[in-house]
Structure formats: C-alpha cells, structure tokens
Amino acid sequence: MRTLTELAPEASQQAPSLRAETGSGAAGQSRIHESAVKHVTGRAAYIDDIPCPADTLHLALGLSPVAHGRLTRLDLEKVKAAPGVVDVITIVDVPGHTDIGPVFPGDPLFVDDEISYVGQVIFAVAAESYQAARRAVTLAVVEIDEQPASLDPVAAAERGDFVRPTHHHQSGDWEQALRDATYVLEGEQFVGGQEHFYLEGQACLVTPSEDEGVVIHTSNQHPSETQKLVAEVLDIPFHAVTAEMRRMGGGFGGKETQASPWACIAALVARRTGRAAKLRLPRAEDMRATGKRHPFHNRYRLGIDDQGVLVGGEITVIGDCGYSPDLSDAVVDRAMFHSDNAYSLGQARVTGHRAKTHTASNTAFRGFGGPQGVMIIEQVMDDIARHIGEDPLTVRKRNLYRPGRDVTHYGQRVEQLQLLHDLIAELEQSSDYWARRQAISDFNRTSPIIKKGLALTPVKFGISFTVQHLNQAGALLHVYTDGSVMINHGGTEMGQGLHTKVCQVVARELGLDIERVRITATRTDKVPNTSPTAASSGADLNGQAAKDAAAKLRERLFDFAAEHYRLDRDGMRLEGGALVAGQGEAERRLPWAELVQAAYLGRVSLSEKGFYATPLIHYDRNTGKGRPFYYYAHGAAVSEVEVDTLSGEYRVSRVDILHDVGDSLNPAIDIGQIEGAFIQGMGWMTSEELKWNDAGRLVSDGPATYKIPAFGDLPPVMNVKLLEGHPNSQASIYRSKAVGEPPFMLGISVWSALRDALASLADYRVAPQLDTPATPERVLMVAQALRDAQGAA
C-alpha cells in the first residue's frame, strides 16, 4: 500500500519535521490521519457508500415555497398514487414528540399550521427509488395563506421579537468610563453569515431492528442527541435506538443539531413500513432547509485615552437567529464572551440580542458565534488607530490583556498573560512586519490604483462548552489476547483527525506503536450519553476519557504482573511494546502480547471504560459572571493584500501565522487544521456571500452562486508555525490545546488588511466602513466613497 508521503511527496519535502511520521506514532508525534490513504484513494466509506438492503425506500421532501404564512390546504392523494410510492407522512403520522428543538422547543418536525421559512418540511415521500420519490413530491397540492415575512434582524430586535431573552455582561461603571474618556468612538458593522458547504450533504440510512427499535447510520456530530430525538419522535425508549457514525465528509457545526430531523423522518418511515429508509438532501435543498452561521449586526460606543487605550463603554451584538432558538442562546453568548478578543475592555457592558426572522434556524458553525464577536473589537482597534494616527498593531499591543488589566468583562481571569505578548512579538519579527509596513506605505504613495494593505490580528479563544454539563466524555477500551487494542469514544470524526489523536493517546499510555491501536465507529450502544463533537473540545474531552481507560487498564496489568511474575511494582512501565520492570542489570522486559495472554489466562479483565469531566468551569447567567472556559488558546496572523481600487478585485499575497496549541498532540494534523481554518475564515470574510430575495428565498443555493475559496485563492506565500515552549497551564491532555476553532478567526486579518489598503486612499486618516463578506463589489463601493469624500474635501 502506498503511503501518504508517496502519494504527495512534495508535501513532505516542504516541511519534513512536521509532515513526516516519527517514532511510534504516539501522542506528541506527527502521524498521518488514520483514514488518510482511504480518503485520497476514495475507499473511505460515507453514508451514501453504505450498501443498502434490497428493500430500501428512498425519501424526498416537500418543502415550503414561502417564508411565512399558514398552511390552508394539503392534498397528497396524487402523491400517494404516484408510481413507486410506498408511504407519505405528515405531522399527523408522528406517534411521539412533534417538536424536536434540541435545547428549547420551537422546531416542529413537519409544518402543522404556521410556516416559518422557505424550505421548511411539510411532508415526506418514501418510494422504491429516489427518482420516483422526487417526481411524486411535485404532485402535491399545497395552498398557503402567505403573510409578510420578517427578514430584518435589527428591526426585529427593536420591536422585541426574539427567540430567547436578551443577555448582558457588565464590568464596572461603563457610563462613567465614557464620561471620563478623552475620546469616545462609535461604529457599527454587518457581519455576514456562512454556509457550512460540507462536501458530504445531510444523509442518513435507517433500518428497523427487532421489537420497536431502529439502527441509524448518520452523518452527525451528535449521535446521542439524534438517538434521543428519534426515540421521542417514535415514542420508544432511548435504548431501542442505536446511532452509528464512522466519519463525516465535513460538518463544521452544520451537523451538530441539524442532522437529527432527517434521521427522525427516515426512522418514522422505517418503523411504519418495516423497511430500511434512506434520506439524502440535494445540495440546493440542503442549503435552503438548514441553518447557517448567524449573521450579526454589531455596534459599539467606547471610550479611549490619548494613547488609544480602552477605558470602557458598551458593545451590542444582534444575532440573526432565524425562526427558532436552536443553539442561538449559546451562540450569542459566545459572541458576547469574545467581543473582547485579546483586549481588556475596561469598564464595559456587552449586550446580546437574539433576533427572530423568517429564515432557516441558524446554528452552530466553527467558532460558534465567537468570530462574530471578535469582529467588532477588531474593527474598534483599526478605528482607534486611524483616530489617533498610530499603526493598528501598536494600538492592538497597547490594549492586550496585561498585569492590572487581566479580568474579562464576564469575570474570568486571563492566565498565561505574557504568552500572547510573546507570540505577537515573535510573529512581528518573523514576518518582518515593520519593514513591510514601510515598504507598503512607500508603494501606496506612488501607486494611484493598486493599493496594498497589511494587518496583524491576534486571537484569544476560550475552550470549553459554555453549557457546563456538556463538558464530559466517555471511552471504552478493549485489549484482545493477541495484544491488539480497540478504542471507542463518544467523539465523531469529520476529517479533523480526532480518531487519530485518540489512538495516539492510547498508544502513549500503553507504550505501543499506534499500528496496534484501532478505532471503531462512534455508536450510542458502546459509549452512551455523549456530548457533541464541537466547541474545539473533541480531543480535550475524548482524549482524556481514553487516557483514563488506558491508565486504569495499565495499572490493573501492573498489579497482575507484580504478583504473577513477582516483579517490583514500583517503577514498572510500558514502553516499546513491552512491560519493563526494574533498573539496570535487574531490568526485565516482557513483551506486551505475552503479558496480555498471561493476564487473560489469569482471568484479569482486559476491558475498561474511561470518563472525564472538565474541572474548574462555571458560569452564572443571572449575574453574567464566572469561569466559562477551562483555558484560552491563542494565535496571530499577518496578512498582506493587493487591491485594484478601480475594480474592487484583490488578492491575498502573503500570510504568516503563529499559533498556540500548547504541547501539540500531533503537529502535522494541527498544522493542517490551522491552514484549513484560516482559509475557511478567509472565505467567510471575503467571497462567501449569502443572498436572500425579498420573499425570503435563499438564492445563493449552490456552488454556482455561493463561492467558497478555490485553489487559486490560496496565498502564494503561506507560512504556518506552531508556537513552541508554551505548554498549557491547565492539566489538559498532555498539556496540549484545542486547535479546531481558534485559527478560524485568524482569517479576520485579511479583512483588516483590506481596510488598511482602502484607508490609504484617505492617507490613513479614515477607517473605512467595510461590511462582510468584503466582496469585490463592496470593496469597490468603499473605494469610490473614499475617493468621492477626498474630492469633496
């Protein structure tokens, strides 16, 4: 079998220290993804690759064509009589719960009376073939009393139309801080949403099991929640439902809560007909029927001193939540928590509104509201710089958390204070920031059309679920009599390398080569009551649970070996595939397989479960204070752009990233996560534009109209490095830090660099208003407005 290095030799040549496999492959060493070869050869099985039973029914959905109204007539007789149709279901066919809201009610499985967005499910058709089901859907007679749709979240907030109550954080007397400030600055911004655009769309295959149960194969970040919701919809016990998930073709948050409705619908059909049921959404339907990253409308009024240092004020964030709560309470909370990013706000109040609109319910997306909160304070830093005539990096450094200003607006003390200062200083030097700043200023003075921009933006991102009870995980470990090891845990693999890292943890704990450790599909009948794989916590939680299981089994084997072989228990260890006891000449080595065989014959259990719950974290919503995060991950990026101010077109010419992952579990995978997160963040900032028409219909519903970054959009120079010598100050898994979400926000540096280039049109005296995504059209309009203003002056 060819290795990944053989398939892509140039990758290993570029960075051999990170890309090459090293040692045993245990945690802390670079190792390719456990499914890498399957990925690149097309042998990795996804939901649509699972062989279906011969009698499988295929589902299609009848979706609402209007954003708001009342269903006045639904005639499905022609649908039922269509060729190949076996079953048609609506809200009246649900035996159990009809509302599948994941946290709060508000998400009906099917339309009952009120229609709340274009793409809402009215009915489902099950037929002998996918084509037959799709054709039958079009025969339905659907009459709707269409009503005006609410599509403006700011207007909704002004009239108090919320999916959840408004929340506040407050630290000190923010009004007095504004009165005492040397300058008071005000601003606002629109931050666009983002489509998950996972390569594998929403899909599931459900088979009926014995008695009343079902087995669900699902592309899903939260199998336990799907298990619960399916059981409630079918009105059966949770243990009658088994959800299995081997891998996803991408998730990014879009399959945390919004993979469940399709499993519920397919399970209904499977139980009603006694046949397997498969549901897969076409891309356009997937995009219309599922939620996005929340668009945000943010504004600030903040006071600064004559050095541009924040003294206090207020920040308001309005999240466009769509028609129902879904996860919006926590998403807007996260935006509030991160509205400071890396900077001390001083005496401040942060307010978060959860506006209701008639669109699909917006949901989790990499960063979970954090990026939208970070955006407002990064605009503030640029705005301050233009106001006082300093470089934006200088202003950012002055405002970083520091001794005496080390407590957030929600009451958490920031640890590792010096880390971000050191990280920025190292990146500032390695990227040659100040020499490039001078060169860019010189270039812009003599170039009337093409303008260059440069920006360094940091990130401080809190790691933990902000809902406390989700910060737990379990694992199940089996050792077989030949010495091979099987690990199962509650996390899900969506390409991010979680399974690889968990195998590495077990290999390290048991002193084995990683080739002896294998992972199995996530299943609710192996590890129950699991949390979603989200909040960057997958390796933190599940790695610790796997470590707990392996450590308990290791200690049991030590006890057995000490008695059975009469070895000294103290100093006993597992390394290099053997049990090692004693020192020097008295050292004795026992091969792992021999130890395991002897333990089996000695009737010692070779299976163990592990569990982990994150310590220290707490948060009181009544006071808006607490320690919601176990620790913070940090990073910074320098982006350089070139803008054609007569067309609005631009390119990102160079990116330098330095990121803090503590003591990395797998440097190669972590580098890949940072690269991918940055590019996805850059896409959110620049090209990924969601557009709805006046009737509330999503018109950017496919790759022809929704533009994720392509190969040609990659910066020709992209330097990515992990910060070394800074292990996590908290007792995380081997002192590593989460890497999934934090680097996403490094893409904000591209937006800030675009603002920097545009500011040169006004001799850097004006901070241009640039909403996102900063498409060439938006960039052109800002450039023209700045030129007009300069001409008028």
N, C-alpha and C positions, 0 to 999 in steps of 0.2 A: 504493500500500500504506500502511495506517495505521501510524504509529509507536507504540511502547510508551507514549510520553507521551500520545498521542491516546487510546489505549485506557484509560489510567488517569491522567487529568490531575491528580487530587488528590494523587497520589504526588509528582509533580514540584513541585507547589506547596508541599508540606511542607518539602522540602529541596532547593531548586533547585541549590545549589552542588555537591551530590553526585549527584543523580539526573539532572541534565541532561547531555547529551552535550557534550563540549568538544573543540575543536581537531580534529586529525586522527584522534583515537581511539587514538593510540599509547600504549605502556605509560606509566603515571603519570597517565593521564587517565580520567575516568569515561566508560564506554561500556556500553550495554545488552548483555546476553548475546547471543552470536552466533545463538542459536536462540530468542530471546525471543518474537518475533512468531509463530513456529511453535508455541511452547509454548501461548501464550494463544489461538491460533486452532485448535488441535487438529491442525495439519499436521505436527508433529514425529513422525517415524516411530520406533516402538519395535518390539521383536521381534514382537509379535502383529500389527503393522501390515504386516509384510513380506509381499507376495503369495507364496503357497506354490505350488510346482509342482503340476500337476494330480494327480500320483500320490502326493502327500504322505501318509505314515502318521502317525497321531496316537497318542501314548503315554499310558498310565496306569500307575500303580504299585501293587503290592501291598505294603502296609506292615505292620510288626509291630504287633499289638494289645497286646503285653505289654512290660514294661520289661526283663525279664531271664529268660532260660531257654534251652532247647535246642530247635532245630527237629527234631522227630522224624518228621514226615511232610509232604510237599508233593506234592499230586496236582493237576496242572494240565490234565488231559485235557478236562474240561468247558470250561475257559477256551479251550483251543486250538480246540475245536469250536464255539465261540460265533459267532453271525453277525458277519461283518465282520472277524474276527480274522485277521491275516496271520502274525504271529510272536509268540512268547512266549520270553523269555530269563531265565536264572538265572545263578548263579555258574559253572556248568559250561560255559556258552557263551562265556566270556571267553577269547580266544586269547592274551592277553598278561598283564600285571600285573592281579591281582585286588585289590590294596591300593593305594588312591590317596591315602594320607596325604601332605599337602603338604610336610611337613618331616620328620616321623618316621612310621614305619609305625603302623598301628592303625585305618585307615579302610577296611574292605572295601567294594567297590562294591555287592555283594549279600551277604545273610546266607549263610554257608556252614553253620555249625553253631550257634555261640553267638549269641544275640540280646542286644543291649546297651541298647536303649532303645525306647520306644514311637515308632513312626514310621520305624524302620529299614527299608530297602528289601529285600524278599525276592525279588520278581520284577517284570518289566515286561511289559506287553502292548502290541503295536502293531496297530492296526486301521484300517479305512478311514475311520472317523470318531471324533471324540473321545467321543461318546456311546457308541458301540459298545465302545470300549476301557474306558470307565468301568463299563459293565454287565458286561463279561466278567471284570473283576477280582474281582467279588463271587462268582464261581462257583468260586473256588479252594478246595480242601480243605487247610487248614493246621492241623497239630497241633503243639502246643508243650508241652514239659515246663517249666511255669512255675516259676521259682525266686525266692527273696526278692530284692528289689531294694535296692541301696544308694542312698539318696536324701539322706543327711545328710553334707555335706562335712566338718563338724567331726569327726564320728565316723570318717570315712574317714581324715582326717589323723592322728587319734590312734592308729589301728591301722596307719598307714604305707601306706595304699592310695593311691598317687599315679600320675599319668600321666607325670610327669617328676620328677627328683630335686629335693629342696629346695635353695634357694639362699640365700646370706647376703651382706649388705653390712655392713662394720663399720668404724667410725672411732673409734679411741681405746679407753680402758678404760671401757666403759659401766657395768660393775658398780660400779667405784669412784665413778663420777659419781653413781649412785643413792645410794651410802652417804654421799656428801658433800652431797647436796642438802638444802635447807631443808625442802622438801615433796616427797613422792612421790605422784603421782596415778596411778590406774589406771582403765581403762574399756574397753568393748568396743562393737561395733556390728555390725549386719547391714545390708549394702548390697545392695539387690535388683538383679536383672538387668534386661534391657530387650530387647524385641522390635524388630527393625530396622523393621518395618512400612513398607518401601518401597512406593510406590504401584504400581510395576510388579513383580509377583512374579517368582520364578525362571522363566526361559524361555529356550529355545534352538530354533534351526532348523538342522538339519544336512543337507547334500546330499552325496552321493558324487561324487567328482571322478575324473579319469582315473586309470588304474592302481589303486593301493590306497588313495588318499587321500580326504580329506573337507574340505569347507569348512563352518565353524561360524559361524553368526550367534548371538551370545550376549550376554545382559545380564550384564556381567562386569567386575570391577575388575582382573583379572589375566589377560588373554588368553594371555600366554606360558606361564603355568603350566597353563592349560587345554590349550593346544597340546601341551605335554609329556605331560600325563596321558592325553589321548586317544591320542596316539601310542603310549604304553606299554601302554595297555589293548588297542589294536588290534594291537600288536606290529609297528609300522611306523616308518620314520624320521620325525623331527620335521618335516623339510621336506615331508612328504606331507600335513601338516595345516596348514590356514590358519584362523586365528580372526580374525573381524572384529567390531568393536564401535563403532557410531556414537554411541550415547547410551544411558544407563540412566534409568529412571524412579525414581531413588533407589538408593543402595547402602549407605552408612553403615558399610561393613565387612562387611555380610552377603553380599556377592558377591565378596569377596577370595579365599577358598578354597572357599566352599560353592556357587559357581556351577558348579564343574567336574564334580561327579557326574552332573548332568543331561545335560551335553554328552557325557560318556563313554557314558552309556546310549543316547542318541539316535544317537551315532556307531556304536555296535555294530549297532543296527537298520539304519541306512543302509547299512553295508557288507554286512550279511548279506542284505539284500533288494534292494540296488541302487536303492532309492527314498529320497526325502527323508523325514526323520523330524523331527517337532515334539513338543517336550515342554514343557508349562506346568503349573505346580503350582497347584491351587486354594488359596485363602488358608489354609484350615484345615490342609490337608496341608503347605503351605509352613511354617506356624508349628510344626507338630509335628515335621517332618523336619529342620529346620535349627536350628543353634545360636543362642544369644542373647549379649548382653553377660553376662560372667561375674558371677554373684552372688558377693559376698565376705563373709567373716566376719573382722573386724579386731579387734585388741586392742592396748592399749598399757600400758606401765609406764614413766613418765617422771618425771625429777626437775626441779624448778624452784627458783630462788632466791626471795627475799622480794618481788621485783618481778615475779614471774611469768615470768622468762626461763628458757628451757630450758637445762639443763646436760648432759642426756644420759639414756640409758635404752634401752628396747627397744620395737620395734614388730613385730607379727607379722600378716601378711596371709595368708588362706587363700582361694584362688580355687577356686570350684566349676567344674571344667573339663569336666564331662560324662564320656563314656565313653572318649574318646581324646585324644591330645595336641593335634591340630590346630595352632593357633598359641599354645597356652596357656603354653608356656615363655616366649615373648617377652611375652605379655600380663601374666603375673605379674611378670616382670622390670620391666615398665613401671610397674606398681603400686608396686613397691619403689622404683624411681627417683624416683617422685613422691610418696612418703609424707612428704616434707619440704615439698612445695609451695613456698611462698616463704620458708620459715623455716629457720634454722640449728638443726639438732637437737642440736648439741654432740657429745659422745662417745656414739655410738649404734650399736646393732646393729639391722638390719632383716632379718627372715626372711620368705621367701615359700614357701608350700606350694602344691602343685598337686594338689588332691584329685580323686579319681576317683569319679564317681557314674553311675548308670544313667539318664542323660538324654542328649538330643542333644548332640553335642560343641560346647561353647560356643566362640565365635570372635571375630574382630575386631569392634569397634564403636567408632565415633567417640571417640577418646581412648585406645583400645587398652589398657585397664587403668589408665591414668593417673588418670581420675576416681575410681576406686575407692580408689586410694592417697591422693589428695588428701583424700578424705572423712575419713580417720582423723585427720589432723593438724588439719583444720578443727574437728573435734569437740574435739580437745585444746585449741585456742585458746579456744573457748567455755567448756570445763570449767575452765580456768585462771582465766578472768575471774570466773566465779561463786565460785571458791575464794578468790580474794584480794580480791573486791569491787570490781573495776575494770570499765570498759566493755570489751567484747570488741575493739573497734577499737584501743584503747590497747594491749591485750596483743598484738594482731597486729603493730602497728607496732614494738613493742619487740623482737619476735622475728624481724623480717625479716633476710635476709642483709645484712651490713654490713661495713665495714672491720674486719679481725681475725677475722671470722666469715664468710668468703666461700668456703669449700670445702665441697662436699656430702659426704654420708656415703659416696659412691662415688668421691670423689677428684677431681671436676671443679670447677675454679674458676668462680665465677659472675662474669661480666663485666657491664658496664653496671649496677653496683651501685646507683647513685643513681637509676636510671630508675624502679624500682618505688616507691621512696620519693616521688619527684616525682609519679608517676602517682596514687598514693593521695592525696597532699596536694591535687592538683588536683580529683580527684573528691570528696573530702571537702568542699571548698569549693563546687564547682558543684552538688552535690546538697543542700547546706545540712544536712549530716549532724547537726551538734551541736544546731542549733535544733530539728530534727525529733526528735532523741533526747529533748530536754527536753519537747517537746510530747507525745510518745508516753508518756513516764513520767507526766506530769500526767494524761493521758487514762486510763491504766490504773489510776491510784489511785482514780478516781471511777467507773469502769465495771466492774461486777462480772461481767458476762457476756462482752461483746465485749472482746477484748484485741488490742492492736496490737503488732507486732514489727518491728524494723529490724536489718539486718545489712549490713556491708560486708565482702566476701571477695575476696581477690586470687587471681591465678593466675600461676604461673611454669611454663611448659611447654617441655620440651626438644624440639627439632626435628631429626629425622633418624630413619631406621630404626635400631633398636638392633642389628640384624644388619648388619654392615658392608657386605657385598657388594651389598646391595640399593640402596645409595646411589649409583646410576649411572643414566644415561638417554641415549637417542639420539634423533636427529631427522633427517628427510630433507626437503630444501628444493628445489623446482623453480621456476625462473623461465621463463615462456613468452615467445615472441617478441613478443607484444603488450604485454609488461610486467606481465601478471598473475602472481601468486605463489601457489604451493600449498605448504603446510607439513603435514607429518605427523610425529607423535611417538608415543612409547610410552605416554603417559598416557591415561586414559579419562575421559570426561565423564559425570558423574552429576547434572548440574544445578548444579554448584558454580562454573561459569564458567572452568574450566581452558582449554578451547579458545579462549575469548575472550582470555584473558590471553596465551596463546602467540601468537595472531595479533597482538596489540598489541606484543609483544616484537619480532617480525619487522618490523612496520611501523616501529617506532622505529629499528631497526638499519639499515633500508634507506631511511629518510626518506620513507615513503609514507603515504598515507591508508589506514586499515585496510580500506576497501572494496576495495582492490586485493589483499588477502591473504585466502585462503580455506583452511579446514582440511578434511582428509579423514578418513574413518573410521579408527580405530586398527586396524591389520592386522599380523599377525605376519610377513607376507611383505614388508612395507615397512621396518619397524624391528624387528629381532629381539631376543630375549633381554631383554625389558623387565621392569622391576620393577612390582609392583602400584601402583595409584594409591591410596596410603594414607599414614599417618603424616604427614599435612599437607604432604607433600613434592612434590605434583604440580607446582605452579608453580615451586618451587625447582629441581627436577631438570630437568623437561622445558623450562622456560623457558630455563635455562642452555644446554641442548643446542641448542635452536632459535636462541638468540643466537650460539652457536659456529658453527653452519652459516651463518647470515646474515652474520656478521662475516667468515668466510673467503671467502664469495662476493663480498662488498663489496670486500675487498682485492684479489681477482682482477680485478674490474671496474676498480678504480683503476689497477692495473698496465696493463691494456689501454688505458684512456683516456689515461694518461700517454704511452704510446708512439704510439697511433693518432692522437690529436688534438694531440700534442706539448704537453701541459699539464704544469704544475708538480705533481709528485706530492705534495709537502709541503702540508699544509693542505687537501687535497682532501676533500670531504664530500658526503653525500647528505642533502638536506633539501627539503621542499616538493615532492616528486615530481620532483626534478632532481639531476643531478650538478653541484656547484658547485666551481670551481677558481679560485684567485687571490683577491685582495682589492681592494676599492675599484674604481677605473676599470679595473683589469686583470681584474676578475672575469668569469668566463664560466660560463654556465649551459647545461646540456644536458639536455633532457627525458629522464626515465627510460626511456620506451619507445624513444626514439631510441638511447639508449646500449645498451639490451638488444639491439635489432635489429642495431646495428653489431657488438656482441660476437659475436652468432650468426654473422654473415657472416664475422667474423674467426676463426671456429672456436674460440671460447672456451667452455668448459663452463659451462652455466647451471644446473647442479645441484650440490648439496653436501650432505654428511652432517655432522651435528654430534654431539658427545659431551660428557658431563660426569660427573665423579666428585667427590663431596663431599670436600674436604680435611680434614685435622686429626683426624678422628674415629677412635677406637679404644676397645676395651674388652676387658679380660682377665677372663673368667669364673672363672678359677682363683683370682684374688686379689680379685675383686669391685671392681676399680678401673679407672679410665680416663676417657676423654672421649667418652661415647657420643653426645653432642649437639653439633652444629655451633654452635648458639646457642639462646637461650631467647626465647620470646615471652611477653609479659606482658599483664595486663589486670586490671580490678577492676569489681565491680558492687555497687550498693546496692539492696537490695530491701526493700520495705515490705509487710507483710501485715496483714490483719484476720481474727481468728479468733473464731468463735462457740464458746465453750468448753462450751456445753450440747449442741451437736450435732456438734462436730468440723469443721463446714464452715468454709471460709476462702476468701479471695480475695487475689490479689496486686494491690495498688492502685497501686504505682508502682515503676518500675525505672529506674536511672541506670547507664549503662555507659560506661566509658572504656577503650579497648583499643589496644594497641600492635601496629601492623602495619609498623613501620619506615616507609620511603617507599612508600606504597601503589602497587601496580601498577594498581589500578582502584578508587578509593574507593567508587563506587556498589555494585559487586559485593561488596567487603569489608564494607560496612555490612550488606548483605543476609545475608552469611554469619554475621555476628555476631548479628544478630536471630534467624535460624533456629537457630543453635547454642544460644543462650540458651533459646529456647522448648523445644527438644528436651531440653536439660538439665533444665529446669524440669519437663517431663513425667516424666523419669526419677526425679526427686526426689519427685514428688507423686502422680500418677494412674496411671502405667503399672505395673500390678501383674501379675506372672506367677504363676499358681497351678497347682500340680500336685496331683492327688489322691493318696491313699495308695498307689495302684498304679503311680504314676509317669506318669500320663497328663496331658498339658497340658490344662487345662480352659478357660484364657483363650486360645482359639484363633481369635478373630475380633474384629471391631470392636464386637460386642455385649457382649463380656466383657473386652476389653482396651482401655483408654481413653487414647489419645494426646490431647494438648491440642487443643481445638477453638477456633474463633474467639472464643467467649465467654469463654475462659480467658485471653485476652491481657490484659496490664496496660493499663488505660485511659490511663496515662501511661507512656511508654517512651522515654527519652532515650538515644540512642546516638551516641557521638562517637569519632572516631579521634584517638589521641594524635599531636600534631604536633611536628616539630622533633627527632625522635629516630630518625635513620636507623639501620639495622642496623650494629652494629660489625663484623660479618663481611661478607665480599665476596659476599653473596647476590645474586640477580638484581636489579640496580638498588637495592640496599640495602633491599629490601622484607623482610617477614617473613610466614611462613605464617599462614593465618587459618582453616583448616578445623576443627581440633580445639580449640585453646586456649580459645575463648569458650564451648565446651560447658560447661566447669567453672564458668563464672560463674553457672549455674543453681543451684549449691550455696548461693548467697546466699539463695535462697528457703527452703531447708531451715533454714539458720541463723536466718533471721528468724522462722520458725515456732517454733524452740526458744526464741528470745528472747521471743516473745509468751507462750509457755507458762511460761517462767521467772518472768514477772510474777505468776503465781499463788502463787509462794513468795517474793515480794518480792525476786526476782533472787538469792536465796541458794543455789538449787539448779539444777544443769544437768540438765534433763530428758533421759531416755533416749528418743530418737526414732529408731527404725529407718526405713529407706526401702524402698519409697516411703511417704512420710508421707501416707497416705490419710486422709480424714476419720475413718475408724474408728480408725486408730492415734492420730491427734491427740486424739480423744475419750477414748480409754483412758488416754493420758498425762495429760490434764487432770483426769480423775477420780481417778487415782492421786495426783496432786499435791494435790488438794483433800482427799482422804482423809488423806494424810500431814499436811497442815496442821491438819486437825481433830483428829487423834490427838495432835499436838504441843500 
